[in-house]
């Protein structure tokens, strides 16, 4: 799957998950308000009946016509509560919203149903007109107070036999503690799964990207290795062919010259092989330096002579040795190849005029070798990965900079098996400084 398609799939999955979460939250919200409305309906019905009983007791106390009550109780054609409401209204005892409001508030408190505000309206059921209200500020019409305003309200409870009038409760600024707890509980369950899923998706995408990058590295490595081996092998083959030429064999100078070229290519192949094997052994913890006393000053001067002759660019070396003659115990091949790699990179990743400063210092702690160039420099992004295998940073954009990204990985391995460190100081466009440190050991001279 291509990277663009994987990215689209990842983002689409995240969007779908978020939409599912929003749908679940919306469903929980709807369920919460449905439960609230059902509870308010029950409380209002109970409150209307309680208010009716209170009003009836007052009426029985005030009136002496008890026979009339008995007459309406025997009428089974209409709801008894509505008949009683109608009778009391006819006798001058209408429903009082103030009393109903008090009873309703008491009912809410008794059932631990918390709220901040509510109003009770007596309305015309047919027209919806508010006939009377307990709301002295907004005349029974709730103001717009955001998403949750006017969400909790009861059904209309009729209070006339012809159902022309009824009462209704509207609640606003409802206490959403229960609802919030529900959302929190749901989120606590859902979000870890969501985060795990997102992490899994990104991990999978990252694995795909790394796999693709690794495959590309393998291809680049194979191509670079083939190129780097083809040239020396071709040169050696040509020299071998020339060795069959009797005239060339008779000319000692030419023969020695071509043999020297062939020997140089053999050494190049050997250095390439050593570099790959060194990195492989270092990863297996099988790389052990063969320490011996080395003339560091002589080794570096020999490398300078070598690159001055071989390089097709104009290279200027500036050296500093403290002390002038430095002797140090290390693996000859490893240390020589590590410094050689840094010089080679300095030339490779620079313009036509190359300036290289080599600063070598021996102290009580150990050996410091610093290689500074005036090349292209290394960006902050590439500095973090430049020592990894097969990493070449922006070098892949420059066709003249051949290689397969093992040089600095090799240098790091060499310093580590000697117990040392390698540090990089660079800024893009301003060259680079590689600082190698090899600590002294008991046998160091």
C-alpha positions as semicolon CSV with decimal commas, in nm:
position;residue;x (nm);y (nm);z (nm)
1;X;0,000;0,000;0,000
2;X;0,134;0,339;-0,096
3;X;0,220;0,589;0,174
4;X;-0,047;0,836;0,062
5;X;-0,318;0,569;0,076
6;X;-0,201;0,453;0,418
7;X;-0,217;0,810;0,545
8;X;-0,568;0,857;0,406
9;X;-0,676;0,527;0,564
10;X;-0,527;0,630;0,899
11;X;-0,694;0,971;0,904
12;X;-1,023;0,822;0,785
13;X;-1,014;0,569;1,068
14;X;-0,949;0,844;1,324
15;X;-1,239;1,050;1,187
16;X;-1,473;0,749;1,196
17;X;-1,374;0,674;1,556
18;X;-1,433;1,035;1,660
19;X;-1,771;1,033;1,485
20;X;-1,864;0,712;1,666
21;X;-1,766;0,872;1,995
22;X;-1,974;1,183;1,918
23;X;-2,272;0,963;1,823
24;X;-2,237;0,775;2,151
25;X;-2,218;1,100;2,347
26;X;-2,522;1,231;2,164
27;X;-2,710;0,909;2,235
28;X;-2,619;0,929;2,602
29;X;-2,733;1,292;2,607
30;X;-3,066;1,200;2,447
31;X;-3,109;0,912;2,692
32;X;-3,031;1,143;2,983
33;X;-3,291;1,400;2,879
34;X;-3,545;1,127;2,811
35;X;-3,494;0,999;3,164
36;X;-3,518;1,353;3,299
37;X;-3,841;1,420;3,111
38;X;-3,991;1,093;3,234
39;X;-3,903;1,178;3,593
40;X;-4,041;1,530;3,565
41;X;-4,366;1,391;3,418
42;X;-4,403;1,161;3,715
43;X;-4,323;1,433;3,968
44;X;-4,567;1,677;3,809
45;X;-4,849;1,422;3,797
46;X;-4,794;1,339;4,162
47;X;-4,776;1,708;4,252
48;X;-5,101;1,791;4,068
49;X;-5,279;1,510;4,256
50;X;-5,132;1,621;4,589
51;X;-5,236;1,982;4,522
52;X;-5,584;1,855;4,436
53;X;-5,607;1,670;4,767
54;X;-5,496;1,980;4,960
55;X;-5,747;2,196;4,776
56;X;-6,023;1,939;4,831
57;X;-5,960;1,931;5,205
58;X;-5,989;2,309;5,218
59;X;-6,310;2,297;5,013
60;X;-6,469;2,024;5,232
61;X;-6,391;2,233;5,535
62;X;-6,542;2,548;5,382
63;X;-6,849;2,392;5,211
64;X;-7,140;2,203;5,364
65;X;-7,272;2,049;5,040
66;X;-7,115;1,707;5,083
67;X;-7,391;1,539;4,884
68;X;-7,272;1,717;4,573
69;X;-6,932;1,555;4,613
70;X;-7,089;1,216;4,643
71;X;-7,286;1,276;4,325
72;X;-6,977;1,351;4,111
73;X;-6,788;1,056;4,263
74;X;-7,051;0,817;4,121
75;X;-6,996;0,947;3,766
76;X;-6,760;0,703;3,593
77;X;-6,765;0,859;3,244
78;X;-6,482;1,104;3,316
79;X;-6,149;1,079;3,493
80;X;-6,222;1,129;3,866
81;X;-5,932;1,369;3,916
82;X;-6,050;1,589;3,628
83;X;-6,407;1,581;3,757
84;X;-6,282;1,686;4,097
85;X;-6,073;1,964;3,938
86;X;-6,382;2,085;3,750
87;X;-6,598;2,070;4,059
88;X;-6,355;2,266;4,276
89;X;-6,311;2,532;4,007
90;X;-6,690;2,564;3,987
91;X;-6,705;2,615;4,362
92;X;-6,443;2,890;4,355
93;X;-6,142;2,680;4,439
94;X;-5,926;2,694;4,124
95;X;-5,578;2,537;4,094
96;X;-5,320;2,768;4,245
97;X;-4,981;2,758;4,067
98;X;-4,808;2,891;4,377
99;X;-4,928;2,593;4,583
100;X;-4,852;2,353;4,297
101;X;-4,502;2,500;4,267
102;X;-4,443;2,447;4,639
103;X;-4,568;2,088;4,622
104;X;-4,363;2,020;4,309
105;X;-4,045;2,159;4,471
106;X;-4,109;1,941;4,774
107;X;-4,152;1,640;4,547
108;X;-3,822;1,710;4,375
109;X;-3,639;1,747;4,704
110;X;-3,792;1,429;4,842
111;X;-3,673;1,234;4,537
112;X;-3,325;1,390;4,539
113;X;-3,386;1,536;4,197
114;X;-3,156;1,836;4,192
115;X;-3,216;2,136;3,976
116;X;-3,134;2,502;3,973
117;X;-3,453;2,652;3,833
118;X;-3,797;2,555;3,711
119;X;-4,123;2,725;3,618
120;X;-4,480;2,599;3,598
121;X;-4,716;2,725;3,328
122;X;-5,093;2,690;3,299
123;X;-5,154;2,685;2,927
124;X;-5,429;2,661;2,667
125;X;-5,371;2,313;2,529
126;X;-5,519;2,393;2,187
127;X;-5,333;2,720;2,121
128;X;-5,032;2,678;2,347
129;X;-5,103;3,020;2,499
130;X;-4,965;3,071;2,849
131;X;-5,258;3,164;3,070
132;X;-5,069;3,182;3,398
133;X;-4,710;3,122;3,505
134;X;-4,484;3,117;3,810
135;X;-4,217;3,291;3,603
136;X;-4,225;3,661;3,687
137;X;-3,929;3,749;3,464
138;X;-3,975;3,588;3,124
139;X;-4,353;3,528;3,133
140;X;-4,316;3,153;3,112
141;X;-4,093;3,151;2,803
142;X;-3,739;3,033;2,873
143;X;-3,460;3,245;2,723
144;X;-3,203;3,085;2,495
145;X;-2,928;2,969;2,731
146;X;-2,718;2,752;2,507
147;X;-2,727;2,394;2,394
148;X;-2,889;2,253;2,709
149;X;-3,155;2,525;2,755
150;X;-3,523;2,420;2,760
151;X;-3,425;2,059;2,717
152;X;-3,607;1,921;3,021
153;X;-3,982;1,973;3,025
154;X;-4,283;1,773;3,123
155;X;-4,585;1,675;2,919
156;X;-4,899;1,887;2,961
157;X;-5,119;1,755;3,245
158;X;-5,488;1,843;3,177
159;X;-5,680;2,012;3,459
160;X;-6,019;2,053;3,286
161;X;-6,260;1,780;3,181
162;X;-6,265;1,911;2,824
163;X;-5,884;1,915;2,831
164;X;-5,876;2,277;2,723
165;X;-5,628;2,370;2,994
166;X;-5,330;2,202;3,148
167;X;-5,012;2,258;3,343
168;X;-4,653;2,202;3,231
169;X;-4,311;2,229;3,398
170;X;-4,008;2,374;3,222
171;X;-3,664;2,327;3,373
172;X;-3,341;2,504;3,285
173;X;-2,986;2,507;3,417
174;X;-3,042;2,144;3,511
175;X;-2,781;1,984;3,733
176;X;-2,594;1,751;3,498
177;X;-2,386;1,576;3,764
178;X;-2,533;1,238;3,678
179;X;-2,496;1,304;3,309
180;X;-2,137;1,421;3,352
181;X;-2,057;1,107;3,550
182;X;-2,203;0,898;3,269
183;X;-1,990;1,078;3,011
184;X;-1,678;1,046;3,229
185;X;-1,737;0,674;3,283
186;X;-1,795;0,623;2,914
187;X;-1,486;0,826;2,824
188;X;-1,272;0,638;3,075
189;X;-1,374;0,315;2,905
190;X;-1,370;0,442;2,549
191;X;-1,071;0,672;2,531
192;X;-0,805;0,419;2,635
193;X;-0,936;0,195;2,360
194;X;-0,938;0,491;2,125
195;X;-0,583;0,591;2,216
196;X;-0,466;0,229;2,187
197;X;-0,628;0,201;1,845
198;X;-0,473;0,526;1,727
199;X;-0,135;0,416;1,862
200;X;-0,172;0,082;1,685
201;X;-0,262;0,249;1,358
202;X;0,031;0,489;1,375
203;X;0,264;0,208;1,484
204;X;0,150;0,003;1,189
205;X;0,197;0,299;0,958
206;X;0,541;0,363;1,107
207;X;0,630;-0,003;1,060
208;X;0,524;0,013;0,698
209;X;0,729;0,330;0,651
210;X;1,034;0,172;0,819
211;X;0,993;-0,142;0,613
212;X;0,977;0,064;0,296
213;X;1,276;0,270;0,411
214;X;1,469;-0,048;0,493
215;X;1,393;-0,195;0,151
216;X;1,510;0,126;-0,011
217;X;1,825;0,116;0,203
218;X;1,890;-0,238;0,087
219;X;1,852;-0,132;-0,273
220;X;2,076;0,173;-0,226
221;X;2,331;-0,035;-0,038
222;X;2,336;-0,302;-0,308
223;X;2,373;-0,042;-0,581
224;X;2,646;0,149;-0,398
225;X;2,831;-0,167;-0,299
226;X;2,816;-0,294;-0,655
227;X;2,948;0,038;-0,781
228;X;3,225;0,058;-0,523
229;X;3,337;-0,298;-0,595
230;X;3,300;-0,282;-0,972
231;X;3,554;-0,004;-1,022
232;X;3,839;-0,165;-0,821
233;X;3,769;-0,507;-0,968
234;X;3,762;-0,362;-1,318
235;X;4,094;-0,188;-1,259
236;X;4,251;-0,506;-1,119
237;X;4,122;-0,707;-1,416
238;X;4,271;-0,452;-1,660
239;X;4,608;-0,464;-1,481
240;X;4,604;-0,844;-1,494
241;X;4,540;-0,831;-1,867
242;X;4,827;-0,587;-1,912
243;X;5,057;-0,825;-1,726
244;X;5,035;-1,056;-2,027
245;X;5,191;-0,786;-2,242
246;X;5,559;-0,874;-2,287
247;X;5,654;-0,516;-2,369
248;X;5,497;-0,395;-2,043
249;X;5,671;-0,668;-1,847
250;X;6,002;-0,558;-1,997
251;X;5,945;-0,199;-1,877
252;X;6,000;-0,213;-1,503
253;X;5,871;0,141;-1,433
254;X;5,539;0,090;-1,612
255;X;5,499;-0,257;-1,463
256;X;5,555;-0,126;-1,112
257;X;5,319;0,166;-1,176
258;X;5,030;-0,058;-1,281
259;X;5,103;-0,304;-1,003
260;X;5,085;-0,014;-0,756
261;X;4,747;0,084;-0,901
262;X;4,624;-0,273;-0,868
263;X;4,755;-0,293;-0,511
264;X;4,575;0,031;-0,425
265;X;4,245;-0,109;-0,555
266;X;4,298;-0,427;-0,355
267;X;4,349;-0,215;-0,046
268;X;4,031;-0,023;-0,126
269;X;3,835;-0,347;-0,149
270;X;3,990;-0,468;0,173
271;X;3,899;-0,143;0,350
272;X;3,542;-0,176;0,220
273;X;3,520;-0,534;0,345
274;X;3,670;-0,441;0,681
275;X;3,418;-0,162;0,720
276;X;3,120;-0,390;0,663
277;X;3,258;-0,668;0,885
278;X;3,345;-0,424;1,161
279;X;2,988;-0,294;1,179
280;X;2,845;-0,648;1,167
281;X;3,076;-0,767;1,446
282;X;3,009;-0,461;1,659
283;X;2,636;-0,538;1,653
284;X;2,709;-0,893;1,762
285;X;2,945;-0,767;2,036
286;X;3,225;-0,972;1,877
287;X;3,443;-0,680;1,773
288;X;3,763;-0,675;1,980
289;X;4,038;-0,419;1,901
290;X;4,392;-0,549;1,870
291;X;4,578;-0,279;2,058
292;X;4,933;-0,179;1,980
293;X;5,146;0,132;2,019
294;X;5,079;0,361;1,723
295;X;5,254;0,670;1,589
296;X;4,939;0,880;1,546
297;X;5,131;1,170;1,390
298;X;5,276;0,944;1,120
299;X;4,939;0,775;1,049
300;X;4,762;1,107;0,995
301;X;5,042;1,244;0,776
302;X;5,030;0,929;0,563
303;X;4,654;0,970;0,521
304;X;4,704;1,334;0,420
305;X;4,956;1,230;0,153
306;X;4,721;0,961;0,028
307;X;4,416;1,188;-0,011
308;X;4,621;1,475;-0,152
309;X;4,736;1,248;-0,436
310;X;4,408;1,061;-0,494
311;X;4,158;1,345;-0,469
312;X;4,036;1,508;-0,787
313;X;3,950;1,820;-0,588
314;X;4,180;2,091;-0,457
315;X;4,236;1,990;-0,094
316;X;4,424;2,197;0,165
317;X;4,517;2,033;0,496
318;X;4,604;2,213;0,815
319;X;4,725;2,000;1,106
320;X;4,800;2,056;1,471
321;X;4,955;1,797;1,702
322;X;4,988;1,840;2,077
323;X;5,253;1,715;2,144
324;X;5,418;1,709;1,802
325;X;5,486;1,336;1,823
326;X;5,186;1,145;1,955
327;X;5,200;0,778;2,044
328;X;4,885;0,598;2,153
329;X;4,773;0,239;2,205
330;X;4,482;0,137;1,979
331;X;4,387;-0,095;1,694
332;X;4,590;0,025;1,393
333;X;4,343;-0,074;1,123
334;X;4,038;0,054;1,307
335;X;4,179;0,389;1,409
336;X;4,337;0,448;1,067
337;X;4,010;0,364;0,887
338;X;3,805;0,581;1,123
339;X;4,017;0,891;1,056
340;X;4,034;0,801;0,686
341;X;3,653;0,790;0,669
342;X;3,624;1,136;0,822
343;X;3,875;1,281;0,575
344;X;3,702;1,106;0,286
345;X;3,363;1,245;0,392
346;X;3,510;1,595;0,433
347;X;3,629;1,583;0,072
348;X;3,320;1,409;-0,063
349;X;3,068;1,647;0,095
350;X;3,244;1,972;0,010
351;X;3,280;2,198;-0,292
352;X;3,570;2,202;-0,538
353;X;3,801;2,378;-0,294
354;X;3,829;2,178;0,027
355;X;3,985;2,293;0,350
356;X;4,037;2,035;0,625
357;X;4,172;2,111;0,973
358;X;4,294;1,814;1,176
359;X;4,357;1,878;1,543
360;X;4,512;1,592;1,741
361;X;4,574;1,618;2,116
362;X;4,700;1,370;2,371
363;X;4,605;1,430;2,736
364;X;4,597;1,234;3,059
365;X;4,240;1,130;2,974
366;X;4,311;1,002;2,625
367;X;4,338;1,093;2,257
368;X;4,125;1,359;2,086
369;X;4,115;1,373;1,708
370;X;3,913;1,655;1,553
371;X;3,842;1,679;1,179
372;X;3,691;2,005;1,059
373;X;3,584;2,084;0,702
374;X;3,429;2,372;0,506
375;X;3,174;2,151;0,333
376;X;2,798;2,150;0,297
377;X;2,731;2,098;0,665
378;X;2,462;1,883;0,819
379;X;2,111;1,998;0,910
380;X;1,971;1,952;1,260
381;X;1,730;1,689;1,130
382;X;2,006;1,482;0,971
383;X;2,242;1,520;1,268
384;X;2,009;1,301;1,472
385;X;2,038;1,004;1,236
386;X;2,365;1,050;1,048
387;X;2,546;0,782;1,253
388;X;2,287;0,515;1,172
389;X;2,364;0,249;0,915
390;X;2,280;0,330;0,554
391;X;2,189;0,690;0,646
392;X;2,335;0,953;0,417
393;X;2,111;1,248;0,500
394;X;2,099;1,505;0,221
395;X;2,397;1,338;0,052
396;X;2,167;1,127;-0,161
397;X;2,064;1,445;-0,341
398;X;2,419;1,501;-0,459
399;X;2,519;1,260;-0,731
400;X;2,887;1,333;-0,685
401;X;2,874;1,208;-0,327
402;X;2,895;0,833;-0,376
403;X;2,864;0,588;-0,089
404;X;2,617;0,373;0,097
405;X;2,593;0,526;0,443
406;X;2,828;0,306;0,642
407;X;3,117;0,546;0,696
408;X;2,995;0,726;1,007
409;X;2,833;0,411;1,145
410;X;3,177;0,253;1,113
411;X;3,345;0,547;1,288
412;X;3,097;0,525;1,575
413;X;3,151;0,151;1,610
414;X;3,529;0,196;1,619
415;X;3,519;0,460;1,891
416;X;3,272;0,259;2,098
417;X;3,476;-0,064;2,095
418;X;3,770;0,148;2,217
419;X;3,547;0,282;2,496
420;X;3,538;0,628;2,336
421;X;3,287;0,868;2,187
422;X;3,225;1,062;1,869
423;X;3,063;1,406;1,866
424;X;2,935;1,612;1,577
425;X;2,916;1,991;1,558
426;X;2,767;2,124;1,239
427;X;2,534;2,375;1,082
428;X;2,392;2,341;0,737
429;X;2,603;2,536;0,488
430;X;2,884;2,599;0,736
431;X;3,082;2,274;0,737
432;X;3,115;2,015;1,012
433;X;3,346;1,916;1,298
434;X;3,381;1,551;1,402
435;X;3,548;1,502;1,737
436;X;3,674;1,154;1,825
437;X;3,783;1,062;2,176
438;X;3,973;0,746;2,264
439;X;4,034;0,701;2,638
440;X;4,364;0,571;2,769
441;X;4,388;0,218;2,901
442;X;4,645;0,052;3,119
443;X;4,871;-0,037;2,828
444;X;4,859;0,302;2,658
445;X;5,202;0,454;2,595
